[in-house]
Amino acid sequence: MFDPTETETERYRQELAQLRQVIVQTEPGVLFDGRFEDMIVAPVNVIAVAQDLIREIPALRRAVTALDTAVR
C-alpha cells in the first residue's frame, strides 16, 4: 500500500542530506566546530546551519570588498 507520508518523509531526508553535503563543501569548517555533529544527530539542524551561513554572506562580501580596496 502506498503511504504518501512515508514517501514525503524520505524525500525530506534526502533533501536534507543533499543540503548537508553542500554545506560541508561550501564551509568545511563545520566538520571541526561541532555543527556537522549537530546536523547528523538532528537532521533538522541542517536548516539552522544553512540559515547561519546565509546570514554570514553580507559580512563576507564586505570583508572581501574591504580587502580588495586595501590591496589596490
N, CA, C and O atoms as a printed pandas DataFrame, in Angstrom:
     atom_number atom_name residue_name chain_id  residue_number  x_coord  y_coord  z_coord
0              1         N          MET        A               1    0.839   -1.184    0.000
1              2        CA          MET        A               1    0.000    0.000    0.000
2              3         C          MET        A               1    0.885    1.249    0.000
3              4         O          MET        A               1    1.905    1.298    0.688
4              5         N          PHE        A               2    0.495    2.225   -0.756
5              6        CA          PHE        A               2    1.240    3.469   -0.899
6              7         C          PHE        A               2    0.973    4.388    0.295
7              8         O          PHE        A               2   -0.174    4.697    0.617
8              9         N          ASP        A               3    2.050    4.812    0.935
9             10        CA          ASP        A               3    1.928    5.718    2.076
10            11         C          ASP        A               3    2.582    7.050    1.695
11            12         O          ASP        A               3    3.808    7.161    1.693
12            13         N          PRO        A               4    1.763    8.062    1.372
13            14        CA          PRO        A               4    2.326    9.341    0.930
14            15         C          PRO        A               4    3.161   10.028    2.019
15            16         O          PRO        A               4    4.105   10.756    1.708
16            17         N          THR        A               5    2.823    9.804    3.265
17            18        CA          THR        A               5    3.583   10.409    4.358
18            19         C          THR        A               5    4.999    9.849    4.396
19            20         O          THR        A               5    5.965   10.591    4.569
20            21         N          GLU        A               6    5.113    8.541    4.234
21            22        CA          GLU        A               6    6.424    7.906    4.242
22            23         C          GLU        A               6    7.257    8.373    3.050
23            24         O          GLU        A               6    8.455    8.620    3.188
24            25         N          THR        A               7    6.642    8.491    1.910
25            26        CA          THR        A               7    7.326    8.963    0.711
26            27         C          THR        A               7    7.822   10.398    0.902
27            28         O          THR        A               7    8.957   10.724    0.553
28            29         N          GLU        A               8    6.979   11.229    1.447
29            30        CA          GLU        A               8    7.349   12.630    1.686
30            31         C          GLU        A               8    8.461   12.731    2.721
31            32         O          GLU        A               8    9.382   13.532    2.560
32            33         N          THR        A               9    8.389   11.945    3.760
33            34        CA          THR        A               9    9.425   11.941    4.794
34            35         C          THR        A               9   10.767   11.531    4.201
35            36         O          THR        A               9   11.793   12.138    4.507
36            37         N          GLU        A              10   10.766   10.529    3.374
37            38        CA          GLU        A              10   12.007   10.077    2.733
38            39         C          GLU        A              10   12.563   11.164    1.809
39            40         O          GLU        A              10   13.775   11.367    1.741
40            41         N          ARG        A              11   11.683   11.850    1.112
41            42        CA          ARG        A              11   12.126   12.940    0.240
42            43         C          ARG        A              11   12.796   14.051    1.061
43            44         O          ARG        A              11   13.828   14.585    0.654
44            45         N          TYR        A              12   12.213   14.397    2.208
45            46        CA          TYR        A              12   12.812   15.405    3.087
46            47         C          TYR        A              12   14.164   14.948    3.606
47            48         O          TYR        A              12   15.098   15.747    3.679
48            49         N          ARG        A              13   14.284   13.690    3.965
49            50        CA          ARG        A              13   15.570   13.161    4.429
50            51         C          ARG        A              13   16.634   13.292    3.344
51            52         O          ARG        A              13   17.767   13.690    3.616
52            53         N          GLN        A              14   16.263   12.958    2.129
53            54        CA          GLN        A              14   17.209   13.061    1.019
54            55         C          GLN        A              14   17.607   14.514    0.755
55            56         O          GLN        A              14   18.778   14.813    0.524
56            57         N          GLU        A              15   16.635   15.398    0.791
57            58        CA          GLU        A              15   16.911   16.821    0.560
58            59         C          GLU        A              15   17.825   17.380    1.648
59            60         O          GLU        A              15   18.744   18.142    1.349
60            61         N          LEU        A              16   17.586   17.013    2.896
61            62        CA          LEU        A              16   18.432   17.478    3.994
62            63         C          LEU        A              16   19.844   16.913    3.870
63            64         O          LEU        A              16   20.817   17.607    4.166
64            65         N          ALA        A              17   19.962   15.665    3.437
65            66        CA          ALA        A              17   21.285   15.064    3.235
66            67         C          ALA        A              17   22.044   15.801    2.130
67            68         O          ALA        A              17   23.245   16.039    2.256
68            69         N          GLN        A              18   21.356   16.157    1.061
69            70        CA          GLN        A              18   21.995   16.903   -0.028
70            71         C          GLN        A              18   22.416   18.290    0.446
71            72         O          GLN        A              18   23.506   18.759    0.117
72            73         N          LEU        A              19   21.559   18.940    1.212
73            74        CA          LEU        A              19   21.896   20.256    1.745
74            75         C          LEU        A              19   23.095   20.162    2.679
75            76         O          LEU        A              19   23.965   21.033    2.656
76            77         N          ARG        A              20   23.151   19.128    3.493
77            78        CA          ARG        A              20   24.287   18.920    4.387
78            79         C          ARG        A              20   25.578   18.772    3.572
79            80         O          ARG        A              20   26.611   19.324    3.949
80            81         N          GLN        A              21   25.526   18.041    2.473
81            82        CA          GLN        A              21   26.697   17.877    1.615
82            83         C          GLN        A              21   27.157   19.207    1.026
83            84         O          GLN        A              21   28.354   19.487    0.965
84            85         N          VAL        A              22   26.210   20.012    0.599
85            86        CA          VAL        A              22   26.553   21.334    0.047
86            87         C          VAL        A              22   27.190   22.203    1.122
87            88         O          VAL        A              22   28.156   22.918    0.855
88            89         N          ILE        A              23   26.657   22.143    2.324
89            90        CA          ILE        A              23   27.213   22.933    3.428
90            91         C          ILE        A              23   28.649   22.516    3.698
91            92         O          ILE        A              23   29.519   23.372    3.864
92            93         N          VAL        A              24   28.910   21.220    3.744
93            94        CA          VAL        A              24   30.272   20.738    4.019
94            95         C          VAL        A              24   31.221   21.148    2.892
95            96         O          VAL        A              24   32.369   21.507    3.156
96            97         N          GLN        A              25   30.764   21.101    1.654
97            98        CA          GLN        A              25   31.598   21.508    0.524
98            99         C          GLN        A              25   31.872   23.003    0.542
99           100         O          GLN        A              25   32.972   23.446    0.213
100          101         N          THR        A              26   30.865   23.777    0.929
101          102        CA          THR        A              26   30.983   25.223    0.919
102          103         C          THR        A              26   31.745   25.746    2.122
103          104         O          THR        A              26   32.546   26.672    1.998
104          105         N          GLU        A              27   31.500   25.161    3.280
105          106        CA          GLU        A              27   32.128   25.606    4.523
106          107         C          GLU        A              27   32.663   24.394    5.282
107          108         O          GLU        A              27   32.010   23.901    6.202
108          109         N          PRO        A              28   33.855   23.909    4.900
109          110        CA          PRO        A              28   34.411   22.717    5.549
110          111         C          PRO        A              28   34.636   22.885    7.048
111          112         O          PRO        A              28   34.791   21.894    7.762
112          113         N          GLY        A              29   34.655   24.102    7.526
113          114        CA          GLY        A              29   34.838   24.349    8.952
114          115         C          GLY        A              29   33.770   23.710    9.820
115          116         O          GLY        A              29   33.987   23.496   11.012
116          117         N          VAL        A              30   32.609   23.399    9.231
117          118        CA          VAL        A              30   31.549   22.766   10.020
118          119         C          VAL        A              30   31.967   21.382   10.511
119          120         O          VAL        A              30   31.399   20.862   11.471
120          121         N          LEU        A              31   32.959   20.789    9.850
121          122        CA          LEU        A              31   33.440   19.475   10.273
122          123         C          LEU        A              31   34.203   19.547   11.587
123          124         O          LEU        A              31   34.337   18.539   12.281
124          125         N          PHE        A              32   34.702   20.722   11.935
125          126        CA          PHE        A              32   35.579   20.863   13.093
126          127         C          PHE        A              32   34.966   21.644   14.252
127          128         O          PHE        A              32   35.491   21.603   15.365
128          129         N          ASP        A              33   33.880   22.345   14.015
129          130        CA          ASP        A              33   33.328   23.209   15.066
130          131         C          ASP        A              33   32.070   22.672   15.737
131          132         O          ASP        A              33   31.427   23.377   16.515
132          133         N          GLY        A              34   31.721   21.431   15.436
133          134        CA          GLY        A              34   30.579   20.811   16.095
134          135         C          GLY        A              34   29.276   20.892   15.326
135          136         O          GLY        A              34   28.318   20.191   15.653
136          137         N          ARG        A              35   29.226   21.732   14.316
137          138        CA          ARG        A              35   27.971   21.858   13.574
138          139         C          ARG        A              35   27.653   20.609   12.766
139          140         O          ARG        A              35   26.483   20.265   12.599
140          141         N          PHE        A              36   28.677   19.923   12.260
141          142        CA          PHE        A              36   28.428   18.707   11.499
142          143         C          PHE        A              36   27.745   17.661   12.379
143          144         O          PHE        A              36   26.774   17.026   11.968
144          145         N          GLU        A              37   28.266   17.494   13.587
145          146        CA          GLU        A              37   27.662   16.538   14.508
146          147         C          GLU        A              37   26.216   16.906   14.815
147          148         O          GLU        A              37   25.350   16.035   14.906
148          149         N          ASP        A              38   25.961   18.204   14.974
149          150        CA          ASP        A              38   24.591   18.664   15.214
150          151         C          ASP        A              38   23.676   18.283   14.055
151          152         O          ASP        A              38   22.527   17.891   14.260
152          153         N          MET        A              39   24.202   18.403   12.831
153          154        CA          MET        A              39   23.395   18.088   11.652
154          155         C          MET        A              39   23.133   16.588   11.534
155          156         O          MET        A              39   22.093   16.176   11.020
156          157         N          ILE        A              40   24.073   15.775   12.008
157          158        CA          ILE        A              40   23.894   14.323   11.945
158          159         C          ILE        A              40   22.920   13.853   13.023
159          160         O          ILE        A              40   22.039   13.036   12.752
160          161         N          VAL        A              41   23.078   14.369   14.245
161          162        CA          VAL        A              41   22.233   13.952   15.362
162          163         C          VAL        A              41   20.776   14.342   15.119
163          164         O          VAL        A              41   19.868   13.541   15.340
164          165         N          ALA        A              42   20.563   15.563   14.669
165          166        CA          ALA        A              42   19.202   16.045   14.401
166          167         C          ALA        A              42   19.193   16.689   13.018
167          168         O          ALA        A              42   19.563   17.855   12.875
168          169         N          PRO        A              43   18.777   15.949   12.009
169          170        CA          PRO        A              43   18.827   16.471   10.645
170          171         C          PRO        A              43   18.143   17.821   10.442
171          172         O          PRO        A              43   18.510   18.560    9.529
172          173         N          VAL        A              44   17.164   18.156   11.268
173          174        CA          VAL        A              44   16.517   19.454   11.122
174          175         C          VAL        A              44   17.520   20.592   11.373
175          176         O          VAL        A              44   17.308   21.714   10.913
176          177         N          ASN        A              45   18.602   20.307   12.095
177          178        CA          ASN        A              45   19.631   21.319   12.339
178          179         C          ASN        A              45   20.354   21.739   11.068
179          180         O          ASN        A              45   21.011   22.779   11.049
180          181         N          VAL        A              46   20.245   20.952   10.014
181          182        CA          VAL        A              46   20.837   21.328    8.725
182          183         C          VAL        A              46   20.261   22.667    8.288
183          184         O          VAL        A              46   20.978   23.512    7.752
184          185         N          ILE        A              47   18.989   22.856    8.514
185          186        CA          ILE        A              47   18.325   24.103    8.120
186          187         C          ILE        A              47   18.894   25.272    8.913
187          188         O          ILE        A              47   19.166   26.328    8.341
188          189         N          ALA        A              48   19.074   25.105   10.203
189          190        CA          ALA        A              48   19.617   26.184   11.037
190          191         C          ALA        A              48   21.048   26.529   10.635
191          192         O          ALA        A              48   21.414   27.704   10.600
192          193         N          VAL        A              49   21.856   25.523   10.333
193          194        CA          VAL        A              49   23.232   25.785    9.911
194          195         C          VAL        A              49   23.229   26.525    8.578
195          196         O          VAL        A              49   23.991   27.474    8.396
196          197         N          ALA        A              50   22.390   26.105    7.656
197          198        CA          ALA        A              50   22.287   26.792    6.365
198          199         C          ALA        A              50   21.855   28.247    6.555
199          200         O          ALA        A              50   22.387   29.144    5.900
200          201         N          GLN        A              51   20.909   28.479    7.435
201          202        CA          GLN        A              51   20.460   29.852    7.698
202          203         C          GLN        A              51   21.600   30.695    8.249
203          204         O          GLN        A              51   21.775   31.843    7.840
204          205         N          ASP        A              52   22.373   30.140    9.169
205          206        CA          ASP        A              52   23.511   30.873    9.740
206          207         C          ASP        A              52   24.527   31.227    8.658
207          208         O          ASP        A              52   25.028   32.350    8.614
208          209         N          LEU        A              53   24.828   30.274    7.793
209          210        CA          LEU        A              53   25.791   30.532    6.725
210          211         C          LEU        A              53   25.285   31.593    5.756
211          212         O          LEU        A              53   26.057   32.436    5.298
212          213         N          ILE        A              54   24.011   31.555    5.444
213          214        CA          ILE        A              54   23.435   32.564    4.546
214          215         C          ILE        A              54   23.483   33.938    5.195
215          216         O          ILE        A              54   23.736   34.932    4.514
216          217         N          ARG        A              55   23.244   34.012    6.497
217          218        CA          ARG        A              55   23.314   35.300    7.197
218          219         C          ARG        A              55   24.731   35.870    7.181
219          220         O          ARG        A              55   24.906   37.087    7.238
220          221         N          GLU        A              56   25.750   35.002    7.105
221          222        CA          GLU        A              56   27.145   35.459    7.086
222          223         C          GLU        A              56   27.556   36.051    5.743
223          224         O          GLU        A              56   28.566   36.751    5.675
224          225         N          ILE        A              57   26.823   35.798    4.695
225          226        CA          ILE        A              57   27.211   36.233    3.352
226          227         C          ILE        A              57   27.440   37.740    3.262
227          228         O          ILE        A              57   28.466   38.147    2.717
228          229         N          PRO        A              58   26.543   38.591    3.764
229          230        CA          PRO        A              58   26.807   40.035    3.657
230          231         C          PRO        A              58   28.119   40.450    4.325
231          232         O          PRO        A              58   28.852   41.278    3.785
232          233         N          ALA        A              59   28.416   39.887    5.486
233          234        CA          ALA        A              59   29.660   40.226    6.178
234          235         C          ALA        A              59   30.873   39.754    5.374
235          236         O          ALA        A              59   31.886   40.449    5.310
236          237         N          LEU        A              60   30.769   38.587    4.768
237          238        CA          LEU        A              60   31.861   38.083    3.936
238          239         C          LEU        A              60   32.078   38.970    2.722
239          240         O          LEU        A              60   33.217   39.237    2.341
240          241         N          ARG        A              61   30.992   39.426    2.114
241          242        CA          ARG        A              61   31.115   40.324    0.952
242          243         C          ARG        A              61   31.793   41.630    1.356
243          244         O          ARG        A              61   32.649   42.144    0.636
244          245         N          ARG        A              62   31.402   42.161    2.516
245          246        CA          ARG        A              62   32.031   43.399    2.977
246          247         C          ARG        A              62   33.523   43.185    3.227
247          248         O          ARG        A              62   34.337   44.049    2.903
248          249         N          ALA        A              63   33.877   42.050    3.794
249          250        CA          ALA        A              63   35.280   41.756    4.079
250          251         C          ALA        A              63   36.077   41.627    2.788
251          252         O          ALA        A              63   37.198   42.127    2.702
252          253         N          VAL        A              64   35.521   40.973    1.799
253          254        CA          VAL        A              64   36.213   40.827    0.511
254          255         C          VAL        A              64   36.356   42.183   -0.153
255          256         O          VAL        A              64   37.409   42.484   -0.716
256          257         N          THR        A              65   35.331   42.998   -0.101
257          258        CA          THR        A              65   35.384   44.331   -0.689
258          259         C          THR        A              65   36.446   45.168    0.016
259          260         O          THR        A              65   37.221   45.866   -0.639
260          261         N          ALA        A              66   36.486   45.105    1.329
261          262        CA          ALA        A              66   37.481   45.857    2.082
262          263         C          ALA        A              66   38.887   45.371    1.756
263          264         O          ALA        A              66   39.804   46.181    1.618
264          265         N          LEU        A              67   39.066   44.078    1.634
265          266        CA          LEU        A              67   40.377   43.520    1.291
266          267         C          LEU        A              67   40.785   43.941   -0.109
267          268         O          LEU        A              67   41.938   44.301   -0.346
268          269         N          ASP        A              68   39.842   43.895   -1.027
269          270        CA          ASP        A              68   40.116   44.294   -2.406
270          271         C          ASP        A              68   40.507   45.762   -2.467
271          272         O          ASP        A              68   41.430   46.127   -3.195
272          273         N          THR        A              69   39.824   46.596   -1.720
273          274        CA          THR        A              69   40.129   48.021   -1.670
274          275         C          THR        A              69   41.507   48.253   -1.066
275          276         O          THR        A              69   42.262   49.098   -1.547
276          277         N          ALA        A              70   41.836   47.516   -0.027
277          278        CA          ALA        A              70   43.139   47.681    0.639
278          279         C          ALA        A              70   44.289   47.243   -0.254
279          280         O          ALA        A              70   45.382   47.804   -0.174
280          281         N          VAL        A              71   44.058   46.253   -1.100
281          282        CA          VAL        A              71   45.116   45.750   -1.977
282          283         C          VAL        A              71   45.418   46.741   -3.090
283          284         O          VAL        A              71   46.557   46.833   -3.549
284          285         N          ARG        A              72   44.432   47.463   -3.517
285          286        CA          ARG        A              72   44.629   48.431   -4.612
286          287         C          ARG        A              72   45.438   49.561   -4.114
287          288         O          ARG        A              72   45.725   50.493   -4.866
